[in-house]
């Protein structure tokens, strides 16, 4: 059930939601368009630029960074490995950990792709004052936590589990 908003805040809330949707949609469109120029998918482009920027990453670390399930990232990496863009390398200290590394072909492609779509957003954010950046981060972090809590509550309800803070009915 959606919370009702005071009538005087509805226009602002609607404008914020529309802005978030626009930014999300625009970032996906930019990534997809740029990736297509190089024969990649959007997620492949993201992986290449992350590996270029951060170096070798474990599969789980890569999954966290692109906000995707390990199984999804495994499929992306499988295709990239077949295309010779990345290599898998098992850790020498923990054999359970597999690192993903750009191959020479992947490194060359990463250098050719000068602008990552996220750079557009980073650049726009650098135009803000330090105070505005701190305030924006604080507000977005609150929003993220509330969305996560809301989604987790819905998943728990759908699975029949009590929500956080609720007690289970006992017979």
Buried (B, 14 or more C-beta within 10 A) or exposed (E): EEEEEEEEEEEEEEEEEEEEEEEEEEBEEBBBEBBEEEEBBBBBBBBBBBBBEEEBBBBEBBBEBBEBEEEEBBEBBEBBBEBEBBBEEEEEEEEEBBBBBBBEEBBEBBEEBEEBBBEEBEEEEEEEEEEEEEEEEEEEEEEEEEEEEEEEBEEBEEEEEEEEEEEEEEE
